[in-house]
């Protein structure tokens, strides 16, 4: 289980942007670095941090915003 703060840090590191650029409004439309490779980097980092818990989580690959990722992780019990 991770916290919102840890998730923001993970996304910032995955996209190689400062954590100050990451907030609830962050999305592929608003962050240039959040392209298809950036998205794969986020998913890969989530997989490393959350381990097997993330295997059965559906819909993350289709998320184009941080709020979508948060909603899915919370419903799966993986985010505080």
C-alpha atoms as a printed R data frame, in Angstrom:
   type eleno elety resid chain resno       x      y       z
1  ATOM     1    CA   UNK     A     1   0.000  0.000   0.000
2  ATOM     2    CA   UNK     A     2   1.313  3.455  -0.850
3  ATOM     3    CA   UNK     A     3   0.356  6.979   0.097
4  ATOM     4    CA   UNK     A     4  -0.680  9.818  -2.216
5  ATOM     5    CA   UNK     A     5   2.668 11.487  -1.535
6  ATOM     6    CA   UNK     A     6   4.557  8.333  -2.540
7  ATOM     7    CA   UNK     A     7   2.466  8.044  -5.697
8  ATOM     8    CA   UNK     A     8   3.186 11.666  -6.666
9  ATOM     9    CA   UNK     A     9   6.910 11.000  -6.133
10 ATOM    10    CA   UNK     A    10   6.741  7.806  -8.215
11 ATOM    11    CA   UNK     A    11   5.015  9.622 -11.093
12 ATOM    12    CA   UNK     A    12   7.487 12.499 -10.979
13 ATOM    13    CA   UNK     A    13  10.453 10.107 -11.069
14 ATOM    14    CA   UNK     A    14   8.874  7.999 -13.828
15 ATOM    15    CA   UNK     A    15   8.298 11.055 -16.011
16 ATOM    16    CA   UNK     A    16  11.569 12.729 -14.966
17 ATOM    17    CA   UNK     A    17   9.803 15.940 -13.928
18 ATOM    18    CA   UNK     A    18   9.931 17.795 -10.611
19 ATOM    19    CA   UNK     A    19   7.435 16.610  -8.034
20 ATOM    20    CA   UNK     A    20   6.063 20.168  -7.923
21 ATOM    21    CA   UNK     A    21   4.644 19.574 -11.429
22 ATOM    22    CA   UNK     A    22   2.603 16.603 -10.172
23 ATOM    23    CA   UNK     A    23  -0.856 17.181  -8.681
24 ATOM    24    CA   UNK     A    24  -4.417 15.870  -8.901
25 ATOM    25    CA   UNK     A    25  -4.841 17.685 -12.225
26 ATOM    26    CA   UNK     A    26  -1.812 15.971 -13.815
27 ATOM    27    CA   UNK     A    27  -2.625 14.164 -17.049
28 ATOM    28    CA   UNK     A    28  -1.239 13.249 -20.451
29 ATOM    29    CA   UNK     A    29  -2.758 16.468 -21.807
30 ATOM    30    CA   UNK     A    30  -0.991 18.671 -19.261
31 ATOM    31    CA   UNK     A    31   2.459 17.075 -18.899
32 ATOM    32    CA   UNK     A    32   4.474 16.837 -22.092
33 ATOM    33    CA   UNK     A    33   6.645 14.018 -20.696
34 ATOM    34    CA   UNK     A    34   3.560 11.859 -20.075
35 ATOM    35    CA   UNK     A    35   3.609 10.192 -23.487
36 ATOM    36    CA   UNK     A    36   3.296  6.468 -24.201
37 ATOM    37    CA   UNK     A    37   6.805  5.751 -22.894
38 ATOM    38    CA   UNK     A    38   6.170  7.878 -19.826
39 ATOM    39    CA   UNK     A    39   2.978  5.938 -19.202
40 ATOM    40    CA   UNK     A    40   4.832  2.623 -19.451
41 ATOM    41    CA   UNK     A    41   7.415  3.958 -17.015
42 ATOM    42    CA   UNK     A    42   4.661  4.843 -14.509
43 ATOM    43    CA   UNK     A    43   3.080  1.385 -14.852
44 ATOM    44    CA   UNK     A    44   6.464 -0.331 -14.511
45 ATOM    45    CA   UNK     A    45   7.288  1.658 -11.369
46 ATOM    46    CA   UNK     A    46   3.882  0.877  -9.869
47 ATOM    47    CA   UNK     A    47   4.472 -2.796 -10.577
48 ATOM    48    CA   UNK     A    48   7.880 -2.706  -8.852
49 ATOM    49    CA   UNK     A    49   6.569 -0.813  -5.814
50 ATOM    50    CA   UNK     A    50   3.297 -2.691  -5.347
51 ATOM    51    CA   UNK     A    51   4.475 -6.131  -6.476
52 ATOM    52    CA   UNK     A    52   1.939 -8.875  -7.044
53 ATOM    53    CA   UNK     A    53  -0.853 -6.708  -5.656
54 ATOM    54    CA   UNK     A    54  -1.043 -4.859  -8.954
55 ATOM    55    CA   UNK     A    55  -1.378 -7.936 -11.194
56 ATOM    56    CA   UNK     A    56  -5.159 -8.151 -11.011
57 ATOM    57    CA   UNK     A    57  -5.841 -4.411 -11.149
58 ATOM    58    CA   UNK     A    58  -7.784 -3.606 -14.321
59 ATOM    59    CA   UNK     A    59  -7.847 -0.300 -16.156
60 ATOM    60    CA   UNK     A    60  -4.503  1.251 -15.201
61 ATOM    61    CA   UNK     A    61  -3.224  0.940 -18.764
62 ATOM    62    CA   UNK     A    62  -6.082  3.134 -19.952
63 ATOM    63    CA   UNK     A    63  -5.643  5.881 -17.342
64 ATOM    64    CA   UNK     A    64  -4.597  9.189 -18.837
65 ATOM    65    CA   UNK     A    65  -4.627 11.167 -15.588
66 ATOM    66    CA   UNK     A    66  -3.332 10.934 -12.057
67 ATOM    67    CA   UNK     A    67  -6.876 11.166 -10.684
68 ATOM    68    CA   UNK     A    68  -7.806  8.034 -12.677
69 ATOM    69    CA   UNK     A    69  -4.767  6.148 -11.334
70 ATOM    70    CA   UNK     A    70  -5.647  7.224  -7.771
71 ATOM    71    CA   UNK     A    71  -9.270  6.106  -8.153
72 ATOM    72    CA   UNK     A    72  -8.269  2.657  -9.441
73 ATOM    73    CA   UNK     A    73  -5.525  2.102  -6.843
74 ATOM    74    CA   UNK     A    74  -7.849  3.170  -4.003
75 ATOM    75    CA   UNK     A    75 -10.627  0.857  -5.178
76 ATOM    76    CA   UNK     A    76  -8.069 -1.983  -5.300
77 ATOM    77    CA   UNK     A    77  -6.941 -1.176  -1.752
78 ATOM    78    CA   UNK     A    78  -3.412 -0.289  -2.872
79 ATOM    79    CA   UNK     A    79  -3.501  3.427  -2.008
80 ATOM    80    CA   UNK     A    80  -4.222  4.950   1.401
